[in-house]
Amino acid sequence: MTWHFWLAVGLGLATGLTIPLLTGLTLGPGMAEGIGVNVKMAQRVLMALAIGLTTIAVSVGGAISFVGLMAPNIAKRFVGLRMRWLVPLSWIMGMLIMVIAEFIATNVLGKMSLPVGLVVAMITMPYFIFQLFSQRTTLNRGTH
């Protein structure tokens, strides 16, 4: 079986399982248990899916540094924690980051090309720094 098969299986499971589980888990562990979500099982299933899909992605595309970290955070700015919209928008944001990075990496220096991972880091790092400082400011305001 090729990676295409496993990717289709993983994405199918991710779409079918993660949205209801994540929706319940966003309420917090106590509330999630109250509405019938087995929190420990949900965390294990989500972790297994994340590891499996990451393994497939890295085996096919190589280690691309910040896409998996930053795409969901950027998408969260647009739709909040509504998992029905956050999961697909995260996929779209990741795809857009990679397409833009690939375009820049192959076209910005003419005949020379840059490593795509470097370009991805250059694209996502400013948002990462912004998010880091905005969370620190929010946390500092909450303590005073």
N, CA, C and O atoms as CSV, one atom per row, in Angstrom:
chain,resi,resn,atom,element,x,y,z
A,1,MET,N,N,0.841,-1.183,0.000
A,1,MET,CA,C,0.000,0.000,0.000
A,1,MET,C,C,0.887,1.248,0.000
A,1,MET,O,O,1.919,1.298,0.669
A,2,THR,N,N,0.467,2.229,-0.748
A,2,THR,CA,C,1.262,3.441,-0.870
A,2,THR,C,C,0.851,4.465,0.184
A,2,THR,O,O,-0.120,4.277,0.916
A,3,TRP,N,N,1.608,5.537,0.237
A,3,TRP,CA,C,1.312,6.593,1.196
A,3,TRP,C,C,-0.019,7.266,0.877
A,3,TRP,O,O,-0.652,7.827,1.772
A,4,HIS,N,N,-0.452,7.220,-0.373
A,4,HIS,CA,C,-1.743,7.805,-0.745
A,4,HIS,C,C,-2.889,7.141,0.024
A,4,HIS,O,O,-3.802,7.804,0.516
A,5,PHE,N,N,-2.809,5.822,0.107
A,5,PHE,CA,C,-3.849,5.076,0.824
A,5,PHE,C,C,-3.882,5.479,2.293
A,5,PHE,O,O,-4.943,5.774,2.843
A,6,TRP,N,N,-2.708,5.489,2.920
A,6,TRP,CA,C,-2.656,5.816,4.349
A,6,TRP,C,C,-3.049,7.264,4.610
A,6,TRP,O,O,-3.648,7.567,5.642
A,7,LEU,N,N,-2.719,8.155,3.691
A,7,LEU,CA,C,-3.137,9.544,3.832
A,7,LEU,C,C,-4.653,9.656,3.748
A,7,LEU,O,O,-5.266,10.377,4.536
A,8,ALA,N,N,-5.258,8.954,2.806
A,8,ALA,CA,C,-6.721,8.977,2.680
A,8,ALA,C,C,-7.379,8.403,3.930
A,8,ALA,O,O,-8.364,8.953,4.422
A,9,VAL,N,N,-6.843,7.305,4.443
A,9,VAL,CA,C,-7.390,6.713,5.670
A,9,VAL,C,C,-7.227,7.685,6.841
A,9,VAL,O,O,-8.171,7.913,7.599
A,10,GLY,N,N,-6.043,8.250,6.985
A,10,GLY,CA,C,-5.790,9.181,8.086
A,10,GLY,C,C,-6.659,10.419,8.033
A,10,GLY,O,O,-7.197,10.847,9.055
A,11,LEU,N,N,-6.803,11.003,6.846
A,11,LEU,CA,C,-7.643,12.195,6.718
A,11,LEU,C,C,-9.114,11.867,6.922
A,11,LEU,O,O,-9.858,12.665,7.491
A,12,GLY,N,N,-9.534,10.693,6.457
A,12,GLY,CA,C,-10.915,10.277,6.702
A,12,GLY,C,C,-11.190,10.117,8.186
A,12,GLY,O,O,-12.208,10.591,8.692
A,13,LEU,N,N,-10.276,9.444,8.886
A,13,LEU,CA,C,-10.431,9.301,10.340
A,13,LEU,C,C,-10.367,10.655,11.036
A,13,LEU,O,O,-11.141,10.932,11.953
A,14,ALA,N,N,-9.438,11.491,10.592
A,14,ALA,CA,C,-9.306,12.807,11.219
A,14,ALA,C,C,-10.570,13.627,11.050
A,14,ALA,O,O,-11.019,14.286,11.988
A,15,THR,N,N,-11.137,13.589,9.878
A,15,THR,CA,C,-12.361,14.350,9.638
A,15,THR,C,C,-13.531,13.779,10.424
A,15,THR,O,O,-14.302,14.527,11.026
A,16,GLY,N,N,-13.666,12.468,10.423
A,16,GLY,CA,C,-14.804,11.847,11.091
A,16,GLY,C,C,-14.714,11.829,12.606
A,16,GLY,O,O,-15.730,11.937,13.292
A,17,LEU,N,N,-13.496,11.693,13.134
A,17,LEU,CA,C,-13.342,11.554,14.589
A,17,LEU,C,C,-12.961,12.837,15.298
A,17,LEU,O,O,-13.469,13.112,16.385
A,18,THR,N,N,-12.084,13.624,14.711
A,18,THR,CA,C,-11.519,14.730,15.470
A,18,THR,C,C,-12.497,15.861,15.714
A,18,THR,O,O,-12.483,16.458,16.790
A,19,ILE,N,N,-13.332,16.167,14.761
A,19,ILE,CA,C,-14.211,17.327,14.946
A,19,ILE,C,C,-15.140,17.129,16.149
A,19,ILE,O,O,-15.229,18.034,16.978
A,20,PRO,N,N,-15.834,15.997,16.288
A,20,PRO,CA,C,-16.666,15.829,17.496
A,20,PRO,C,C,-15.843,15.758,18.783
A,20,PRO,O,O,-16.239,16.316,19.807
A,21,LEU,N,N,-14.689,15.066,18.732
A,21,LEU,CA,C,-13.868,14.951,19.938
A,21,LEU,C,C,-13.308,16.298,20.355
A,21,LEU,O,O,-13.349,16.655,21.533
A,22,LEU,N,N,-12.782,17.050,19.392
A,22,LEU,CA,C,-12.212,18.355,19.722
A,22,LEU,C,C,-13.275,19.334,20.187
A,22,LEU,O,O,-13.019,20.163,21.060
A,23,THR,N,N,-14.456,19.246,19.617
A,23,THR,CA,C,-15.542,20.116,20.057
A,23,THR,C,C,-15.862,19.865,21.521
A,23,THR,O,O,-16.057,20.814,22.281
A,24,GLY,N,N,-15.920,18.606,21.928
A,24,GLY,CA,C,-16.158,18.282,23.330
A,24,GLY,C,C,-15.006,18.694,24.214
A,24,GLY,O,O,-15.224,19.208,25.311
A,25,LEU,N,N,-13.760,18.475,23.754
A,25,LEU,CA,C,-12.596,18.787,24.583
A,25,LEU,C,C,-12.373,20.279,24.764
A,25,LEU,O,O,-11.746,20.681,25.745
A,26,THR,N,N,-12.861,21.116,23.854
A,26,THR,CA,C,-12.683,22.559,24.030
A,26,THR,C,C,-13.462,23.083,25.231
A,26,THR,O,O,-13.196,24.185,25.709
A,27,LEU,N,N,-14.417,22.307,25.717
A,27,LEU,CA,C,-15.182,22.722,26.897
A,27,LEU,C,C,-14.410,22.512,28.191
A,27,LEU,O,O,-14.810,23.008,29.245
A,28,GLY,N,N,-13.304,21.777,28.113
A,28,GLY,CA,C,-12.542,21.439,29.302
A,28,GLY,C,C,-12.825,19.990,29.684
A,28,GLY,O,O,-13.857,19.442,29.299
A,29,PRO,N,N,-11.923,19.364,30.436
A,29,PRO,CA,C,-12.084,17.942,30.748
A,29,PRO,C,C,-13.347,17.628,31.544
A,29,PRO,O,O,-14.016,16.632,31.266
A,30,GLY,N,N,-13.680,18.446,32.512
A,30,GLY,CA,C,-14.868,18.183,33.328
A,30,GLY,C,C,-16.151,18.247,32.533
A,30,GLY,O,O,-16.996,17.356,32.631
A,31,MET,N,N,-16.300,19.303,31.743
A,31,MET,CA,C,-17.503,19.452,30.924
A,31,MET,C,C,-17.559,18.397,29.833
A,31,MET,O,O,-18.633,17.888,29.512
A,32,ALA,N,N,-16.390,18.062,29.255
A,32,ALA,CA,C,-16.364,17.045,28.202
A,32,ALA,C,C,-16.842,15.704,28.747
A,32,ALA,O,O,-17.609,15.002,28.088
A,33,GLU,N,N,-16.393,15.349,29.940
A,33,GLU,CA,C,-16.870,14.110,30.557
A,33,GLU,C,C,-18.358,14.195,30.846
A,33,GLU,O,O,-19.079,13.202,30.741
A,34,GLY,N,N,-18.814,15.387,31.213
A,34,GLY,CA,C,-20.229,15.583,31.501
A,34,GLY,C,C,-21.127,15.374,30.291
A,34,GLY,O,O,-22.282,14.972,30.437
A,35,ILE,N,N,-20.607,15.643,29.091
A,35,ILE,CA,C,-21.430,15.438,27.898
A,35,ILE,C,C,-21.160,14.080,27.242
A,35,ILE,O,O,-21.671,13.787,26.161
A,36,GLY,N,N,-20.352,13.261,27.913
A,36,GLY,CA,C,-20.175,11.893,27.444
A,36,GLY,C,C,-18.904,11.604,26.675
A,36,GLY,O,O,-18.794,10.543,26.061
A,37,VAL,N,N,-17.941,12.508,26.686
A,37,VAL,CA,C,-16.681,12.273,25.991
A,37,VAL,C,C,-15.722,11.577,26.955
A,37,VAL,O,O,-15.487,12.066,28.060
A,38,ASN,N,N,-15.172,10.445,26.541
A,38,ASN,CA,C,-14.136,9.769,27.307
A,38,ASN,C,C,-12.832,10.515,27.032
A,38,ASN,O,O,-12.198,10.311,25.997
A,39,VAL,N,N,-12.436,11.382,27.967
A,39,VAL,CA,C,-11.342,12.316,27.740
A,39,VAL,C,C,-10.024,11.590,27.483
A,39,VAL,O,O,-9.318,11.933,26.534
A,40,LYS,N,N,-9.678,10.610,28.288
A,40,LYS,CA,C,-8.401,9.899,28.100
A,40,LYS,C,C,-8.367,9.181,26.754
A,40,LYS,O,O,-7.355,9.220,26.054
A,41,MET,N,N,-9.466,8.526,26.390
A,41,MET,CA,C,-9.520,7.842,25.106
A,41,MET,C,C,-9.445,8.853,23.960
A,41,MET,O,O,-8.760,8.613,22.966
A,42,ALA,N,N,-10.137,9.968,24.095
A,42,ALA,CA,C,-10.120,10.995,23.053
A,42,ALA,C,C,-8.709,11.542,22.866
A,42,ALA,O,O,-8.259,11.738,21.737
A,43,GLN,N,N,-8.014,11.787,23.969
A,43,GLN,CA,C,-6.649,12.295,23.864
A,43,GLN,C,C,-5.732,11.282,23.192
A,43,GLN,O,O,-4.879,11.657,22.388
A,44,ARG,N,N,-5.899,10.009,23.512
A,44,ARG,CA,C,-5.071,8.970,22.888
A,44,ARG,C,C,-5.359,8.844,21.396
A,44,ARG,O,O,-4.434,8.725,20.592
A,45,VAL,N,N,-6.632,8.870,21.024
A,45,VAL,CA,C,-7.002,8.769,19.606
A,45,VAL,C,C,-6.470,9.966,18.829
A,45,VAL,O,O,-5.915,9.806,17.741
A,46,LEU,N,N,-6.637,11.165,19.382
A,46,LEU,CA,C,-6.155,12.367,18.705
A,46,LEU,C,C,-4.635,12.357,18.574
A,46,LEU,O,O,-4.097,12.764,17.544
A,47,MET,N,N,-3.941,11.893,19.612
A,47,MET,CA,C,-2.484,11.828,19.553
A,47,MET,C,C,-2.034,10.819,18.499
A,47,MET,O,O,-1.102,11.087,17.741
A,48,ALA,N,N,-2.691,9.663,18.449
A,48,ALA,CA,C,-2.339,8.650,17.447
A,48,ALA,C,C,-2.571,9.174,16.030
A,48,ALA,O,O,-1.744,8.953,15.145
A,49,LEU,N,N,-3.689,9.864,15.810
A,49,LEU,CA,C,-3.955,10.437,14.490
A,49,LEU,C,C,-2.926,11.506,14.133
A,49,LEU,O,O,-2.449,11.558,12.999
A,50,ALA,N,N,-2.590,12.343,15.082
A,50,ALA,CA,C,-1.605,13.399,14.824
A,50,ALA,C,C,-0.239,12.801,14.485
A,50,ALA,O,O,0.429,13.252,13.554
A,51,ILE,N,N,0.167,11.794,15.238
A,51,ILE,CA,C,1.455,11.154,14.969
A,51,ILE,C,C,1.432,10.454,13.612
A,51,ILE,O,O,2.389,10.550,12.844
A,52,GLY,N,N,0.348,9.756,13.320
A,52,GLY,CA,C,0.253,9.059,12.040
A,52,GLY,C,C,0.277,9.994,10.852
A,52,GLY,O,O,1.013,9.764,9.892
A,53,LEU,N,N,-0.523,11.048,10.905
A,53,LEU,CA,C,-0.558,11.997,9.785
A,53,LEU,C,C,0.763,12.757,9.653
A,53,LEU,O,O,1.205,13.050,8.542
A,54,THR,N,N,1.388,13.073,10.782
A,54,THR,CA,C,2.685,13.745,10.733
A,54,THR,C,C,3.738,12.826,10.120
A,54,THR,O,O,4.571,13.269,9.329
A,55,THR,N,N,3.699,11.548,10.486
A,55,THR,CA,C,4.640,10.588,9.918
A,55,THR,C,C,4.500,10.502,8.404
A,55,THR,O,O,5.498,10.489,7.683
A,56,ILE,N,N,3.265,10.445,7.925
A,56,ILE,CA,C,3.031,10.383,6.479
A,56,ILE,C,C,3.533,11.659,5.810
A,56,ILE,O,O,4.194,11.603,4.773
A,57,ALA,N,N,3.216,12.806,6.404
A,57,ALA,CA,C,3.614,14.081,5.804
A,57,ALA,C,C,5.135,14.231,5.746
A,57,ALA,O,O,5.678,14.674,4.734
A,58,VAL,N,N,5.814,13.866,6.821
A,58,VAL,CA,C,7.260,14.005,6.848
A,58,VAL,C,C,7.922,13.005,5.910
A,58,VAL,O,O,8.929,13.326,5.279
A,59,SER,N,N,7.371,11.795,5.807
A,59,SER,CA,C,7.971,10.805,4.916
A,59,SER,C,C,7.833,11.206,3.452
A,59,SER,O,O,8.669,10.840,2.626
A,60,VAL,N,N,6.788,11.953,3.128
A,60,VAL,CA,C,6.578,12.363,1.741
A,60,VAL,C,C,7.217,13.714,1.453
A,60,VAL,O,O,7.897,13.875,0.439
A,61,GLY,N,N,7.008,14.678,2.326
A,61,GLY,CA,C,7.417,16.046,2.029
A,61,GLY,C,C,8.647,16.551,2.750
A,61,GLY,O,O,9.133,17.638,2.439
A,62,GLY,N,N,9.165,15.800,3.698
A,62,GLY,CA,C,10.309,16.266,4.461
A,62,GLY,C,C,9.857,17.099,5.649
A,62,GLY,O,O,8.680,17.431,5.791
A,63,ALA,N,N,10.791,17.418,6.472
A,63,ALA,CA,C,10.489,18.173,7.688
A,63,ALA,C,C,10.322,19.653,7.335
A,63,ALA,O,O,11.296,20.335,7.015
A,64,ILE,N,N,9.117,20.130,7.393
A,64,ILE,CA,C,8.829,21.543,7.142
A,64,ILE,C,C,8.493,22.149,8.501
A,64,ILE,O,O,7.519,21.756,9.143
A,65,SER,N,N,9.287,23.080,8.918
A,65,SER,CA,C,9.351,23.491,10.314
A,65,SER,C,C,8.055,23.968,10.949
A,65,SER,O,O,7.539,23.285,11.834
A,66,PHE,N,N,7.513,25.084,10.550
A,66,PHE,CA,C,6.465,25.713,11.340
A,66,PHE,C,C,5.052,25.563,10.782
A,66,PHE,O,O,4.122,26.117,11.369
A,67,VAL,N,N,4.849,24.861,9.709
A,67,VAL,CA,C,3.519,24.800,9.109
A,67,VAL,C,C,2.523,24.162,10.063
A,67,VAL,O,O,1.450,24.713,10.305
A,68,GLY,N,N,2.874,22.999,10.606
A,68,GLY,CA,C,1.955,22.308,11.509
A,68,GLY,C,C,1.696,23.066,12.789
A,68,GLY,O,O,0.645,22.899,13.408
A,69,LEU,N,N,2.638,23.895,13.194
A,69,LEU,CA,C,2.475,24.684,14.408
A,69,LEU,C,C,1.676,25.957,14.155
A,69,LEU,O,O,0.814,26.323,14.955
A,70,MET,N,N,1.960,26.624,13.054
A,70,MET,CA,C,1.394,27.949,12.856
A,70,MET,C,C,0.070,27.972,12.092
A,70,MET,O,O,-0.758,28.847,12.342
A,71,ALA,N,N,-0.147,27.052,11.184
A,71,ALA,CA,C,-1.385,27.080,10.396
A,71,ALA,C,C,-2.633,27.024,11.281
A,71,ALA,O,O,-3.554,27.808,11.054
A,72,PRO,N,N,-2.710,26.135,12.280
A,72,PRO,CA,C,-3.896,26.150,13.141
A,72,PRO,C,C,-4.023,27.427,13.969
A,72,PRO,O,O,-5.136,27.886,14.227
A,73,ASN,N,N,-2.903,28.002,14.387
A,73,ASN,CA,C,-2.974,29.236,15.163
A,73,ASN,C,C,-3.443,30.412,14.315
A,73,ASN,O,O,-4.188,31.268,14.792
A,74,ILE,N,N,-3.011,30.453,13.072
A,74,ILE,CA,C,-3.485,31.507,12.170
A,74,ILE,C,C,-4.972,31.313,11.890
A,74,ILE,O,O,-5.741,32.274,11.901
A,75,ALA,N,N,-5.373,30.075,11.640
A,75,ALA,CA,C,-6.781,29.785,11.366
A,75,ALA,C,C,-7.656,30.124,12.574
A,75,ALA,O,O,-8.785,30.587,12.412
A,76,LYS,N,N,-7.141,29.895,13.778
A,76,LYS,CA,C,-7.903,30.188,14.996
A,76,LYS,C,C,-8.232,31.677,15.106
A,76,LYS,O,O,-9.264,32.049,15.665
A,77,ARG,N,N,-7.348,32.529,14.569
A,77,ARG,CA,C,-7.625,33.971,14.564
A,77,ARG,C,C,-8.870,34.293,13.746
A,77,ARG,O,O,-9.579,35.253,14.047
A,78,PHE,N,N,-9.139,33.498,12.716
A,78,PHE,CA,C,-10.278,33.764,11.832
A,78,PHE,C,C,-11.584,33.179,12.351
A,78,PHE,O,O,-12.623,33.835,12.267
A,79,VAL,N,N,-11.556,31.959,12.886
A,79,VAL,CA,C,-12.803,31.273,13.227
A,79,VAL,C,C,-12.939,30.910,14.701
A,79,VAL,O,O,-13.956,30.336,15.092
A,80,GLY,N,N,-11.954,31.223,15.524
A,80,GLY,CA,C,-12.042,30.876,16.940
A,80,GLY,C,C,-11.901,29.383,17.142
A,80,GLY,O,O,-11.172,28.722,16.402
A,81,LEU,N,N,-12.588,28.840,18.137
A,81,LEU,CA,C,-12.474,27.424,18.474
A,81,LEU,C,C,-13.618,26.577,17.924
A,81,LEU,O,O,-13.880,25.495,18.448
A,82,ARG,N,N,-14.294,27.036,16.896
A,82,ARG,CA,C,-15.341,26.231,16.261
A,82,ARG,C,C,-14.673,25.194,15.371
A,82,ARG,O,O,-14.242,25.489,14.256
A,83,MET,N,N,-14.596,23.964,15.894
A,83,MET,CA,C,-13.816,22.920,15.236
A,83,MET,C,C,-14.323,22.577,13.840
A,83,MET,O,O,-13.542,22.163,12.983
A,84,ARG,N,N,-15.603,22.742,13.608
A,84,ARG,CA,C,-16.156,22.459,12.282
A,84,ARG,C,C,-15.470,23.315,11.222
A,84,ARG,O,O,-15.310,22.886,10.080
A,85,TRP,N,N,-15.068,24.524,11.600
A,85,TRP,CA,C,-14.415,25.427,10.665
A,85,TRP,C,C,-12.902,25.452,10.861
A,85,TRP,O,O,-12.158,25.657,9.902
A,86,LEU,N,N,-12.444,25.246,12.086
A,86,LEU,CA,C,-11.010,25.363,12.378
A,86,LEU,C,C,-10.188,24.273,11.705
A,86,LEU,O,O,-9.117,24.558,11.170
A,87,VAL,N,N,-10.659,23.043,11.720
A,87,VAL,CA,C,-9.874,21.945,11.136
A,87,VAL,C,C,-9.691,22.126,9.629
A,87,VAL,O,O,-8.555,22.073,9.158
A,88,PRO,N,N,-10.767,22.340,8.844
A,88,PRO,CA,C,-10.534,22.535,7.398
A,88,PRO,C,C,-9.757,23.808,7.078
A,88,PRO,O,O,-8.941,23.820,6.157
A,89,LEU,N,N,-10.006,24.884,7.835
A,89,LEU,CA,C,-9.275,26.119,7.572
A,89,LEU,C,C,-7.796,25.957,7.913
A,89,LEU,O,O,-6.944,26.561,7.262
A,90,SER,N,N,-7.480,25.151,8.924
A,90,SER,CA,C,-6.073,24.872,9.231
A,90,SER,C,C,-5.398,24.172,8.068
A,90,SER,O,O,-4.256,24.477,7.726
A,91,TRP,N,N,-6.110,23.230,7.461
A,91,TRP,CA,C,-5.552,22.543,6.292
A,91,TRP,C,C,-5.308,23.535,5.159
A,91,TRP,O,O,-4.267,23.494,4.502
A,92,ILE,N,N,-6.271,24.423,4.936
A,92,ILE,CA,C,-6.150,25.395,3.852
A,92,ILE,C,C,-5.010,26.366,4.136
A,92,ILE,O,O,-4.247,26.704,3.231
A,93,MET,N,N,-4.886,26.819,5.381
A,93,MET,CA,C,-3.800,27.737,5.734
A,93,MET,C,C,-2.445,27.061,5.548
A,93,MET,O,O,-1.511,27.673,5.029
A,94,GLY,N,N,-2.335,25.812,5.968
A,94,GLY,CA,C,-1.089,25.082,5.770
A,94,GLY,C,C,-0.740,24.949,4.302
A,94,GLY,O,O,0.417,25.105,3.912
A,95,MET,N,N,-1.753,24.659,3.482
A,95,MET,CA,C,-1.532,24.541,2.052
A,95,MET,C,C,-1.079,25.881,1.467
A,95,MET,O,O,-0.146,25.921,0.665
A,96,LEU,N,N,-1.726,26.965,1.858
A,96,LEU,CA,C,-1.350,28.286,1.339
A,96,LEU,C,C,0.067,28.664,1.739
A,96,LEU,O,O,0.828,29.191,0.928
A,97,ILE,N,N,0.420,28.393,2.995
A,97,ILE,CA,C,1.787,28.690,3.450
A,97,ILE,C,C,2.790,27.919,2.602
A,97,ILE,O,O,3.805,28.474,2.182
A,98,MET,N,N,2.512,26.643,2.349
A,98,MET,CA,C,3.452,25.825,1.579
A,98,MET,C,C,3.532,26.274,0.119
A,98,MET,O,O,4.618,26.298,-0.461
A,99,VAL,N,N,2.397,26.627,-0.476
A,99,VAL,CA,C,2.414,27.077,-1.876
A,99,VAL,C,C,3.186,28.382,-1.997
A,99,VAL,O,O,3.997,28.540,-2.909
A,100,ILE,N,N,2.943,29.311,-1.093
A,100,ILE,CA,C,3.667,30.592,-1.119
A,100,ILE,C,C,5.153,30.366,-0.878
A,100,ILE,O,O,5.988,30.951,-1.568
A,101,ALA,N,N,5.492,29.521,0.098
A,101,ALA,CA,C,6.903,29.244,0.390
A,101,ALA,C,C,7.598,28.593,-0.801
A,101,ALA,O,O,8.730,28.947,-1.132
A,102,GLU,N,N,6.932,27.654,-1.437
A,102,GLU,CA,C,7.528,26.994,-2.614
A,102,GLU,C,C,7.740,27.989,-3.744
A,102,GLU,O,O,8.775,27.962,-4.411
A,103,PHE,N,N,6.767,28.868,-3.964
A,103,PHE,CA,C,6.900,29.882,-5.011
A,103,PHE,C,C,8.075,30.803,-4.724
A,103,PHE,O,O,8.884,31.079,-5.610
A,104,ILE,N,N,8.169,31.275,-3.494
A,104,ILE,CA,C,9.275,32.169,-3.125
A,104,ILE,C,C,10.607,31.440,-3.235
A,104,ILE,O,O,11.574,31.986,-3.767
A,105,ALA,N,N,10.661,30.199,-2.729
A,105,ALA,CA,C,11.919,29.449,-2.717
A,105,ALA,C,C,12.459,29.201,-4.117
A,105,ALA,O,O,13.672,29.211,-4.322
A,106,THR,N,N,11.585,28.983,-5.068
A,106,THR,CA,C,12.059,28.662,-6.421
A,106,THR,C,C,12.190,29.877,-7.327
A,106,THR,O,O,12.852,29.787,-8.361
A,107,ASN,N,N,11.588,31.007,-6.982
A,107,ASN,CA,C,11.574,32.141,-7.911
A,107,ASN,C,C,12.291,33.384,-7.432
A,107,ASN,O,O,12.575,34.257,-8.252
A,108,VAL,N,N,12.595,33.515,-6.177
A,108,VAL,CA,C,13.104,34.791,-5.688
A,108,VAL,C,C,14.566,35.046,-6.088
A,108,VAL,O,O,14.950,36.201,-6.272
A,109,LEU,N,N,15.375,34.009,-6.224
A,109,LEU,CA,C,16.787,34.209,-6.542
A,109,LEU,C,C,17.149,33.812,-7.975
A,109,LEU,O,O,18.321,33.579,-8.273
A,110,GLY,N,N,16.182,33.735,-8.840
A,110,GLY,CA,C,16.471,33.379,-10.230
A,110,GLY,C,C,16.780,31.903,-10.377
A,110,GLY,O,O,15.927,31.053,-10.122
A,111,LYS,N,N,18.028,31.592,-10.797
A,111,LYS,CA,C,18.387,30.199,-11.038
A,111,LYS,C,C,18.667,29.428,-9.755
A,111,LYS,O,O,18.595,28.199,-9.749
A,112,MET,N,N,18.979,30.111,-8.693
A,112,MET,CA,C,19.216,29.438,-7.411
A,112,MET,C,C,17.889,29.269,-6.689
A,112,MET,O,O,16.969,30.068,-6.867
A,113,SER,N,N,17.796,28.228,-5.874
A,113,SER,CA,C,16.581,28.064,-5.081
A,113,SER,C,C,16.954,27.947,-3.610
A,113,SER,O,O,18.028,27.458,-3.260
A,114,LEU,N,N,16.060,28.398,-2.773
A,114,LEU,CA,C,16.247,28.337,-1.322
A,114,LEU,C,C,15.596,27.077,-0.777
A,114,LEU,O,O,14.689,26.532,-1.407
A,115,PRO,N,N,16.036,26.605,0.376
A,115,PRO,CA,C,15.317,25.503,1.022
A,115,PRO,C,C,13.917,25.959,1.443
A,115,PRO,O,O,13.755,27.029,2.031
A,116,VAL,N,N,12.921,25.147,1.140
A,116,VAL,CA,C,11.541,25.516,1.430
A,116,VAL,C,C,11.331,25.678,2.934
A,116,VAL,O,O,10.590,26.567,3.353
A,117,GLY,N,N,11.963,24.847,3.747
A,117,GLY,CA,C,11.835,24.963,5.197
A,117,GLY,C,C,12.296,26.317,5.705
A,117,GLY,O,O,11.698,26.866,6.631
A,118,LEU,N,N,13.349,26.862,5.114
A,118,LEU,CA,C,13.835,28.187,5.495
A,118,LEU,C,C,12.808,29.260,5.154
A,118,LEU,O,O,12.560,30.166,5.949
A,119,VAL,N,N,12.219,29.155,3.981
A,119,VAL,CA,C,11.209,30.138,3.561
A,119,VAL,C,C,9.965,30.027,4.434
A,119,VAL,O,O,9.373,31.043,4.797
A,120,VAL,N,N,9.565,28.807,4.776
A,120,VAL,CA,C,8.416,28.618,5.670
A,120,VAL,C,C,8.691,29.292,7.007
A,120,VAL,O,O,7.819,29.969,7.552
A,121,ALA,N,N,9.883,29.114,7.534
A,121,ALA,CA,C,10.233,29.759,8.802
A,121,ALA,C,C,10.200,31.279,8.670
A,121,ALA,O,O,9.759,31.970,9.588
A,122,MET,N,N,10.663,31.802,7.535
A,122,MET,CA,C,10.645,33.254,7.340
A,122,MET,C,C,9.223,33.787,7.239
A,122,MET,O,O,8.949,34.907,7.673
A,123,ILE,N,N,8.317,33.001,6.674
A,123,ILE,CA,C,6.926,33.434,6.535
A,123,ILE,C,C,6.210,33.363,7.884
A,123,ILE,O,O,5.475,34.283,8.244
A,124,THR,N,N,6.415,32.292,8.621
A,124,THR,CA,C,5.631,32.066,9.838
A,124,THR,C,C,6.253,32.663,11.092
A,124,THR,O,O,5.544,32.886,12.073
A,125,MET,N,N,7.534,32.923,11.089
A,125,MET,CA,C,8.190,33.424,12.304
A,125,MET,C,C,7.642,34.774,12.778
A,125,MET,O,O,7.464,34.944,13.984
A,126,PRO,N,N,7.367,35.738,11.901
A,126,PRO,CA,C,6.804,37.002,12.407
A,126,PRO,C,C,5.481,36.806,13.157
A,126,PRO,O,O,5.250,37.439,14.187
A,127,TYR,N,N,4.625,35.938,12.643
A,127,TYR,CA,C,3.366,35.685,13.342
A,127,TYR,C,C,3.621,34.968,14.663
A,127,TYR,O,O,2.953,35.248,15.659
A,128,PHE,N,N,4.569,34.056,14.681
A,128,PHE,CA,C,4.920,33.347,15.915
A,128,PHE,C,C,5.399,34.330,16.975
A,128,PHE,O,O,4.990,34.239,18.133
A,129,ILE,N,N,6.253,35.259,16.599
A,129,ILE,CA,C,6.757,36.264,17.546
A,129,ILE,C,C,5.624,37.171,18.004
A,129,ILE,O,O,5.526,37.484,19.190
A,130,PHE,N,N,4.770,37.597,17.082
A,130,PHE,CA,C,3.606,38.404,17.451
A,130,PHE,C,C,2.733,37.677,18.464
A,130,PHE,O,O,2.317,38.256,19.468
A,131,GLN,N,N,2.460,36.416,18.197
A,131,GLN,CA,C,1.609,35.633,19.091
A,131,GLN,C,C,2.274,35.451,20.452
A,131,GLN,O,O,1.608,35.523,21.485
A,132,LEU,N,N,3.569,35.220,20.456
A,132,LEU,CA,C,4.304,35.047,21.706
A,132,LEU,C,C,4.194,36.296,22.569
A,132,LEU,O,O,3.914,36.197,23.764
A,133,PHE,N,N,4.410,37.471,21.979
A,133,PHE,CA,C,4.347,38.696,22.754
A,133,PHE,C,C,2.923,39.094,23.122
A,133,PHE,O,O,2.708,39.674,24.186
A,134,SER,N,N,1.952,38.798,22.275
A,134,SER,CA,C,0.571,39.143,22.626
A,134,SER,C,C,0.065,38.253,23.753
A,134,SER,O,O,-0.716,38.718,24.583
A,135,GLN,N,N,0.477,36.998,23.812
A,135,GLN,CA,C,0.089,36.128,24.925
A,135,GLN,C,C,0.762,36.569,26.212
A,135,GLN,O,O,0.152,36.525,27.280
A,136,ARG,N,N,2.016,36.992,26.120
A,136,ARG,CA,C,2.716,37.466,27.311
A,136,ARG,C,C,2.040,38.716,27.860
A,136,ARG,O,O,1.894,38.863,29.073
A,137,THR,N,N,1.626,39.618,26.970
A,137,THR,CA,C,0.938,40.830,27.400
A,137,THR,C,C,-0.393,40.478,28.056
A,137,THR,O,O,-0.747,41.058,29.082
A,138,THR,N,N,-1.128,39.544,27.481
A,138,THR,CA,C,-2.405,39.118,28.044
A,138,THR,C,C,-2.206,38.492,29.398
A,138,THR,O,O,-2.974,38.756,30.323
A,139,LEU,N,N,-1.184,37.663,29.533
A,139,LEU,CA,C,-0.925,37.010,30.813
A,139,LEU,C,C,-0.515,38.035,31.870
A,139,LEU,O,O,-0.929,37.935,33.025
A,140,ASN,N,N,0.293,39.013,31.482
A,140,ASN,CA,C,0.708,40.046,32.440
A,140,ASN,C,C,-0.465,40.906,32.890
A,140,ASN,O,O,-0.530,41.304,34.052
A,141,ARG,N,N,-1.394,41.197,31.980
A,141,ARG,CA,C,-2.561,41.974,32.364
A,141,ARG,C,C,-3.430,41.224,33.348
A,141,ARG,O,O,-4.046,41.839,34.218
A,142,GLY,N,N,-3.493,39.899,33.230
A,142,GLY,CA,C,-4.344,39.102,34.110
A,142,GLY,C,C,-3.805,39.020,35.530
A,142,GLY,O,O,-4.563,38.736,36.458
A,143,THR,N,N,-2.501,39.264,35.723
A,143,THR,CA,C,-1.938,39.136,37.064
A,143,THR,C,C,-2.023,40.412,37.871
A,143,THR,O,O,-1.836,40.376,39.088
A,144,HIS,N,N,-2.300,41.542,37.235
A,144,HIS,CA,C,-2.355,42.821,37.975
A,144,HIS,C,C,-3.748,43.139,38.419
A,144,HIS,O,O,-3.974,44.171,39.050
